[in-house]
Amino acid sequence: MTAGIMFLLMFLLIFLGVPVAFSIGLSTITFLAITNMKPLVLVAQRMVTGLDSFPLLAIPLFILVGNLMAGGGISKRLVRWAESLVGGLPGGLGIVAILSCVVFSALSGSGPATVAAIGAIIIPSMIQKGYTTETSGGLIAAAGALGPIIPPSIPMIIYGVTMNLSVTDMFLGGIIPGLFIAVLLVVVNAVIAKKSPAILVHRNEVKFSMKNVLKSTWSGLGALLLPVIILGGIYGGIFTPTEAAAVGVVYSLLVGGLIYRELKLKELPQILINTMVTSGMICFIIGAANVLSWIMSATQFSNNIVDTLLKVVDNKIVYLLVLNLFLFFVGALLDNIAAIIIMAPILVPMGIELGLDPLHLGVLFVINIVIGFVTPPFGYNLFTACAITGLKFDRIVKGVWPFLLVEMIAVMIFAYVPGLITFLPNLLK
C-alpha cells in the first residue's frame, strides 16, 4: 500500500512539472522516511551503484558523437547525399528527410538530436517545395523516433544494463524494425505528396544523376563510414558498444575538424558543456530510478504486481496487446529512461513467465517507449520540432498524426511477428 502511495506521489510531482529525476528521488526518500526501511544514506549508495556500469559509459560518448557530428558539417552532407539519390521522386524531399534521419540515427542514437540536426537543414527546403509547415515538422518528429531504434541506441543500452540483456543483441534486434518503420513513413509521405498539387509541381526539379550521386557520396563519405565502423566493429567482435562509442568520438573529431574543417576548436567547449548537461540529466534519472527499482524489489512490489496480472492475463496474445497499450500510454507521459528502469522489471518478467523471448520483449519495450517521443503531451521530438518550425504545439501534433499512426501499427506487427526482431541476432550468433 505504501509503495502504491510512493508511485502516486511520483506521478503527481511529474504532472506538476517537477523534473523526472527529482520526482523519483523525492518520492523514494519520502517512502524510506515513512517506513524507516533503511537509513537515508542508502539513497546515495544506490544511486552510485546504479551508475557503476561499464556499458553505461557509452551514453555520454554517443551523445558527444552526435554533438560533434552536428557541429562538424555532417548532417548537411547526409541531406545532400540523400537528395542526390531520391530527391527527384514524387515527395522526394520527404523521402530525403526520412533517409537522412535513418543514417543520422546510426550516428547519434538520440531522437531529439536527430530531429534538431536534420530538421534545421531540411524543413525550410520542404516548405519551399510545397510541404506545409505542419507536415514538415510532423514528418521530421516521427522520423526522429528512429534515433533510439536504429543502433546505436541509448535506451537500448539502458534496457540491456537494467535487464541484464546483451546490448549487442539489442542493437541487432532494432535494425529491421527501424528500417521497417522508415519504409512505412516513406509510404505515408508518398500518399500525402500525391494528394498535394503544391508538392507534385516540384517533382521534376531534381534530376537523378549518377555523377551527382558519386559526388555527394564522396563528399559525405566521412559521415557514411561512421555507422559502418561503429556497427561493424561491434558485430564483428572487434570492440564493445562502449569502446565503439569512444572510437566514434575520435573519428568524429578527425572528420569534422581535419577533413571537413567545419568543427572549430573554439566550438569544442560548448559542445562538451552540452554533452555534460545532457549526460548529467540522464545519469541523475538512472541513479534515482535505480533507488526506486531497489525499493520495488525489496518490498516485493514487482512480484505482487506480476502475480496479480498473471491471474487476469494468462496468454501471450492478450499480454502483448495490454503491454503495447500500457507502454504507449507510459511513453506519452514519462521520460523514456525512467520508464525503462521503473517499468521493465515489473512488466517484462510476466512476459518471460508466459514463454516470450526476452530479446523480443526488450526491443519491443524500447520501441514502444520511444514512440512516446512523438506522442502528445510530452513528446520530446514534438517540442524540438516546435522550436525549429516556430509553430505552436497543437499544429505540430496535427502534422504528426498520420506518421504516428503507422508507427503504432508497426509496433503491433513487431509484437506478433517476433522474427522481425530476433532474426538478425539469431542469424549472427
Residue, then its C-alpha position, 0 to 999 in steps of 0.5 A: m500500500t505504501a509503495g502504491i502511495m510512493f508511485l502516486l506521489m511520483f506521478l503527481l510531482i511529474f504532472l506538476g512539472v517537477p523534473v523526472a529525476f527529482s520526482i523519483g528521488l523525492s518520492t523514494i526518500t519520502f517512502l524510506a522516511i515513512t517506513n524507516m526501511k533503511p537509513l537515508v544514506l542508502v539513497a546515495q549508495r544506490m544511486v552510485t551503484g546504479l551508475d557503476s556500469f561499464p556499458l553505461l559509459a557509452i551514453p555520454l560518448f554517443i551523445l558527444v558523437g552526435n554533438l560533434m557530428a552536428g557541429g562538424g558539417i555532417s548532417k548537411r552532407l547526409v541531406r545532400w547525399a540523400e537528395s542526390l539519390v531520391g530527391g527527384l521522386p514524387g515527395g522526394l524531399g520527404i523521402v530525403a528527410i526520412l533517409s537522412c534521419v535513418v543514417f543520422s540515427a546510426l550516428s547519434g542514437s538520440g531522437p531529439a538530436t536527430v530531429a534538431a540536426i536534420g530538421a534545421i537543414i531540411i524543413p525550410s527546403m520542404i516548405q519551399k517545395g510545397y510541404t506545409t509547415e505542419t507536415s514538415g515538422g510532423l514528418i521530421a518528429a516521427a522520423g526522429a523516433l528512429g534515433p533510439i531504434i536504429p543502433p546505436s541506441i541509448p535506451m537500448i543500452i539502458y534496457g540491456v544494463t537494467m535487464n541484464l540483456s546483451v546490448t549487442d543483441m539489442f542493437l541487432g534486434g532494432i535494425i529491421p524494425g527501424l528500417f521497417i518503420a522508415v519504409l512505412l513513413v516513406v509510404v505515408n509521405a508518398v500518399i500525402a505528396k500525391k494528394s498535394p498539387a503544391i508538392l507534385v509541381h516540384r517533382n521534376e526539379v531534381k534530376f537523378s544523376m549518377k555523377n551527382v550521386l558519386k559526388s555527394t557520396w564522396s563528399g559525405l563519405g566521412a559521415l557514411l563510414l561512421p555507422v559502418i565502423i561503429l556497427g561493424g566493429i561491434y558485430g564483428g567482435i572487434f570492440t564493445p558498444t562502449e569502446a565503439a562509442a569512444v572510437g566514434v568520438v575520435y573519428s568524429l573529431l578527425v572528420g569534422g575538424l581535419i577533413y571537413r574543417e567545419l568543427k572549430l576548436k573554439e566550438l569544442p567547449q560548448i559542445l562538451i558543456n552540452t554533452m555534460v548537461t545532457s549526460g548529467m540529466i540522464c545519469f541523475i534519472i538512472g541513479a534515482a530510478n535505480v533507488l526506486s527499482w531497489i525499493m520495488s524489489a525489496t518490498q516485493f512490489s514487482n512480484n505482487i504486481v506480476d502475480t496479480l496480472l498473471k491471474v487476469v492475463d494468462n496468454k501471450i496474445v492478450y499480454l502483448l496487446v495490454l503491454n503495447l497499450f500500457l507502454f504507449f500510454v507510459g511513453a506519452l507521459l514519462d521520460n523514456i529512461a525512467a520508464i525503462i528502469i521503473m517499468a521493465p522489471i515489473l512488466v517484462p518478467m510476466g512476459i518471460e513467465l508466459g514463454l516470450d523471448p526476452l530479446h523480443l520483449g526488450v526491443l519491443f519495450v524500447i520501441n514502444i517507449v520511444i514512440g512516446f517521443v512523438t506522442p502528445p503531451f510530452g513528446y520530446n521530438l514534438f517540442t524540438a520540432c516546435a522550436i525549429t518550425g516556430l509553430k505552436f504545439d497543437r499544429i505540430v501534433k496535427g502534422v504528426w498524426p498520420f506518421l504516428l499512426v503507422e508507427m503504432i501499427a508497426v509496433m503491433i506487427f513487431a509484437y506478433v511477428p517476433g522474427l522481425i526482431t530476433f532474426l538478425p541476432n539469431l542469424l549472427k550468433 
